[in-house]
Amino acid sequence: MPGKEVNSKPSPILYSCYVTRNREGEQFVAEHVLSYQISGTLTLSDGVQNYIFNEGDFRFIRKNQLLKFIKQPPDGGEFKTLSVYFDQQTLLNFSAEYGYKTERNINSTPAVIQLKTNNLLTGFVNSMMPYYGTEVMQENAQLMALKLREAILILLQTHPDLKNVLFDFSEPGKIDLESFMNRNFHFNVQLKRFAYLTGRSLATFKRDFEKIFHTSPSRWLQKRRLQEAYYLIKEKGKSPSAIYLDLGFEDLSHFSFAFKKTYGVAPTKI
């Protein structure tokens, strides 16, 4: 079974709080996100690069990204973030009203961008703090829309290059499937998500996949993940419990069963 994908949210402006415990996982980021690290440390990985954010840091995450995360609260404290999600309809309306259009291809733009702290971004966050722990924002659609527009205007003022990201409404283009899968095999998402991110329908994705890899996506994914697991355990000395989630397996028992079936020995015996 594929892992849970984070495609929806209770509101466009969201506080996250985890008390005195680390949390690891992965998610599909469906919309652009502006986020502020209130406390604790967040580590993100797009499969190529790691990004680390500490208290007081701002970040912008592009839509249509697969990311793994580690959320670490401070000693004796809580992990807290404030995130603003920019849905496409809001951006379309803003683009039509103000005439903003993208001027270049954004494929070279990083998945995660650390934003320089400035008075406008800090002022926006401070203006949101009185709503923390209340239902005011969720219950007041007009106020929510106003704060979203304010956040867009601040980003355009302080980081004008983001215009080409915010107002790019194109669907993912068809990309090199072999390279993409070798880079992202460890993400536990549905095949339809892999298909979308490579610019294909599910049927075309499966057809192209079998032409390239000469097997089905599900068989290839399990084999590739197990190969990586074998390497990490035997060559790097990693424990099965430390790697199975990172490689896209949902639980340790399923990983151990699949590993033993393939290699004839339990992963703990390597």
C-alpha positions as CSV (number, residue, x, y, z in Angstrom):
1,M,0.0,0.0,0.0
2,P,1.3,3.4,-0.8
3,G,2.1,5.9,1.9
4,K,-0.3,8.7,2.8
5,E,0.0,11.7,0.6
6,V,-0.6,15.2,2.0
7,N,-2.8,16.7,-0.7
8,S,-5.3,18.6,1.5
9,K,-5.2,20.9,4.5
10,P,-7.7,22.2,7.0
11,S,-7.0,25.9,6.1
12,P,-4.6,27.9,3.8
13,I,-2.8,29.2,6.9
14,L,-1.7,26.4,9.3
15,Y,0.1,26.1,12.6
16,S,1.9,22.8,13.3
17,C,2.9,21.8,16.8
18,Y,4.5,18.5,18.0
19,V,5.3,18.2,21.7
20,T,8.7,16.9,22.8
21,R,9.1,14.2,20.1
22,N,10.8,13.8,16.8
23,R,8.7,13.0,13.8
24,E,9.9,11.5,10.5
25,G,8.0,11.0,7.3
26,E,7.4,12.0,3.7
27,Q,4.8,14.0,1.8
28,F,3.8,15.2,-1.6
29,V,3.6,19.0,-1.6
30,A,0.7,19.8,-3.9
31,E,0.8,23.6,-3.5
32,H,3.4,26.3,-3.0
33,V,4.1,26.9,0.6
34,L,5.6,29.8,2.6
35,S,6.7,28.6,6.0
36,Y,8.3,30.0,9.1
37,Q,10.2,28.0,11.7
38,I,8.9,29.2,15.1
39,S,10.8,26.7,17.1
40,G,12.7,23.4,16.7
41,T,14.6,22.2,13.6
42,L,13.2,20.9,10.3
43,T,15.3,18.8,7.9
44,L,13.9,18.3,4.4
45,S,15.2,16.1,1.6
46,D,14.1,16.1,-2.1
47,G,16.2,13.0,-2.8
48,V,19.1,15.0,-4.1
49,Q,19.8,17.7,-1.4
50,N,19.1,18.2,2.3
51,Y,17.8,21.5,3.6
52,I,18.0,22.4,7.3
53,F,15.9,25.1,8.9
54,N,16.2,26.4,12.5
55,E,14.2,28.8,14.6
56,G,13.6,32.0,12.8
57,D,14.2,30.7,9.3
58,F,11.8,31.3,6.4
59,R,11.4,28.9,3.5
60,F,9.5,28.6,0.3
61,I,8.6,25.1,-1.1
62,R,7.6,24.7,-4.8
63,K,4.4,22.8,-5.6
64,N,4.6,19.2,-7.0
65,Q,7.5,18.1,-4.8
66,L,8.2,14.8,-3.1
67,L,9.9,15.5,0.2
68,K,11.1,13.6,3.2
69,F,11.2,15.4,6.5
70,I,12.5,15.2,10.1
71,K,10.9,17.4,12.7
72,Q,12.9,17.9,15.8
73,P,11.6,19.9,18.8
74,P,14.1,21.8,20.9
75,D,15.2,20.3,24.3
76,G,12.2,20.5,26.6
77,G,10.2,22.4,24.1
78,E,7.8,22.1,21.1
79,F,8.3,22.0,17.4
80,K,6.2,24.8,15.8
81,T,5.8,26.2,12.3
82,L,3.5,28.6,10.6
83,S,2.7,27.7,7.0
84,V,0.8,29.6,4.3
85,Y,-0.5,27.5,1.3
86,F,-1.1,29.2,-2.0
87,D,-3.8,27.4,-3.9
88,Q,-3.9,27.7,-7.6
89,Q,-7.2,29.6,-7.8
90,T,-6.0,32.3,-5.5
91,L,-2.9,32.7,-7.6
92,L,-4.9,32.7,-10.8
93,N,-7.2,35.4,-9.5
94,F,-4.2,37.5,-8.3
95,S,-2.5,37.0,-11.7
96,A,-5.6,38.2,-13.6
97,E,-6.1,41.2,-11.3
98,Y,-2.5,42.5,-11.3
99,G,-1.2,41.1,-14.7
100,Y,1.5,38.9,-13.3
101,K,2.9,36.2,-15.7
102,T,5.9,33.9,-15.6
103,E,8.7,34.9,-17.9
104,R,10.9,31.8,-17.8
105,N,11.0,28.1,-17.2
106,I,11.3,27.2,-13.5
107,N,12.7,23.7,-13.8
108,S,16.1,25.0,-12.6
109,T,14.5,26.5,-9.5
110,P,15.3,24.4,-6.3
111,A,12.4,22.5,-4.7
112,V,13.1,24.3,-1.4
113,I,14.3,27.9,-1.1
114,Q,15.6,29.4,2.1
115,L,14.3,33.0,2.1
116,K,16.3,35.9,3.5
117,T,14.7,37.2,6.7
118,N,13.4,40.8,6.3
119,N,11.1,43.2,8.1
120,L,8.2,42.5,5.9
121,L,8.2,38.8,6.4
122,T,8.9,39.1,10.1
123,G,6.0,41.7,10.3
124,F,3.7,39.3,8.6
125,V,4.5,36.4,11.0
126,N,4.1,38.7,14.0
127,S,0.7,39.8,12.6
128,M,-0.4,36.1,12.6
129,M,0.6,35.3,16.2
130,P,-2.5,36.7,17.8
131,Y,-4.5,34.1,15.9
132,Y,-2.4,31.2,17.1
133,G,-4.6,28.7,19.0
134,T,-7.8,30.3,17.9
135,E,-10.4,29.5,15.3
136,V,-10.7,33.1,14.0
137,M,-8.8,32.5,10.7
138,Q,-10.6,29.2,9.9
139,E,-14.0,30.8,10.6
140,N,-13.4,34.1,8.7
141,A,-12.9,33.5,5.0
142,Q,-12.5,37.2,4.2
143,L,-9.7,37.6,6.7
144,M,-8.0,34.5,5.4
145,A,-8.2,35.7,1.8
146,L,-6.7,39.1,2.9
147,K,-3.8,37.5,4.7
148,L,-3.1,35.3,1.7
149,R,-3.0,38.3,-0.6
150,E,-0.7,40.1,1.8
151,A,1.7,37.1,1.9
152,I,1.8,37.1,-2.0
153,L,2.5,40.8,-2.1
154,I,5.3,40.5,0.4
155,L,6.9,37.7,-1.5
156,L,6.8,39.6,-4.7
157,Q,8.2,42.7,-3.0
158,T,11.0,40.9,-1.1
159,H,11.8,38.1,-3.5
160,P,10.7,39.2,-7.0
161,D,12.1,36.1,-8.8
162,L,9.4,34.1,-7.2
163,K,7.0,35.6,-9.6
164,N,8.1,33.0,-12.2
165,V,7.3,30.2,-9.7
166,L,4.0,31.5,-8.2
167,F,2.4,32.3,-11.6
168,D,3.5,29.2,-13.5
169,F,0.3,27.3,-14.0
170,S,1.6,24.7,-16.4
171,E,1.3,21.0,-15.6
172,P,4.6,19.0,-15.1
173,G,6.2,18.4,-18.5
174,K,7.3,15.0,-19.8
175,I,10.7,14.3,-18.4
176,D,13.3,11.5,-18.4
177,L,11.6,8.6,-16.7
178,E,14.7,6.5,-15.9
179,S,16.5,9.4,-14.3
180,F,13.4,10.4,-12.3
181,M,12.7,6.9,-10.9
182,N,16.3,6.3,-9.9
183,R,16.3,9.5,-8.0
184,N,12.9,9.0,-6.4
185,F,12.3,5.3,-5.9
186,H,12.5,5.6,-2.1
187,F,9.3,7.8,-2.0
188,N,6.3,5.7,-1.0
189,V,3.6,7.3,-3.2
190,Q,1.0,5.9,-5.6
191,L,2.0,5.2,-9.2
192,K,-0.4,7.8,-10.4
193,R,1.7,10.4,-8.5
194,F,4.9,9.2,-10.2
195,A,3.1,9.4,-13.5
196,Y,1.9,12.9,-12.9
197,L,5.3,14.2,-11.9
198,T,6.9,12.8,-15.0
199,G,4.3,14.4,-17.2
200,R,2.4,11.2,-18.2
201,S,-1.0,9.6,-17.8
202,L,-0.9,6.5,-15.6
203,A,-1.3,4.2,-18.7
204,T,1.5,6.0,-20.6
205,F,3.7,5.9,-17.5
206,K,3.3,2.1,-17.2
207,R,3.9,1.6,-20.9
208,D,7.0,3.8,-20.9
209,F,8.3,2.2,-17.7
210,E,8.1,-1.3,-19.1
211,K,9.9,-0.2,-22.3
212,I,12.8,1.2,-20.2
213,F,13.0,-1.3,-17.3
214,H,11.5,-4.4,-18.8
215,T,9.3,-5.0,-15.8
216,S,6.3,-3.5,-14.0
217,P,6.7,-0.4,-11.8
218,S,5.7,-2.2,-8.6
219,R,8.2,-5.1,-9.2
220,W,11.0,-2.7,-10.1
221,L,10.3,-0.4,-7.1
222,Q,10.5,-3.3,-4.6
223,K,13.6,-4.8,-6.2
224,R,15.4,-1.4,-6.3
225,R,14.5,-0.6,-2.7
226,L,15.7,-4.0,-1.5
227,Q,19.0,-3.6,-3.5
228,E,19.5,-0.2,-1.7
229,A,18.7,-1.8,1.6
230,Y,21.2,-4.6,1.1
231,Y,23.9,-2.1,0.3
232,L,23.1,0.1,3.3
233,I,23.1,-2.9,5.7
234,K,26.1,-4.8,4.4
235,E,28.4,-1.9,3.3
236,K,27.3,0.9,5.6
237,G,26.4,-1.0,8.7
238,K,22.9,0.4,8.9
239,S,20.2,-1.4,10.9
240,P,17.0,-2.6,9.2
241,S,14.9,-0.5,11.7
242,A,16.9,2.7,10.7
243,I,16.3,2.4,6.9
244,Y,13.1,0.7,6.1
245,L,11.0,3.9,6.2
246,D,13.5,5.9,4.3
247,L,13.3,3.3,1.5
248,G,9.6,3.4,1.1
249,F,8.5,0.4,3.2
250,E,5.5,1.0,5.4
251,D,6.5,-1.3,8.3
252,L,9.5,-3.3,9.4
253,S,7.8,-6.7,9.2
254,H,6.9,-6.2,5.5
255,F,10.4,-5.1,4.8
256,S,12.0,-8.1,6.6
257,F,9.6,-10.5,4.8
258,A,10.4,-9.1,1.4
259,F,14.1,-9.0,2.1
260,K,14.3,-12.6,3.2
261,K,12.2,-13.7,0.3
262,T,14.7,-12.0,-2.1
263,Y,18.0,-12.7,-0.4
264,G,17.2,-15.9,1.5
265,V,18.2,-14.5,4.8
266,A,16.7,-12.0,7.3
267,P,18.2,-8.5,7.1
268,T,19.4,-8.8,10.7
269,K,21.6,-11.7,9.6
270,I,23.6,-9.8,6.9
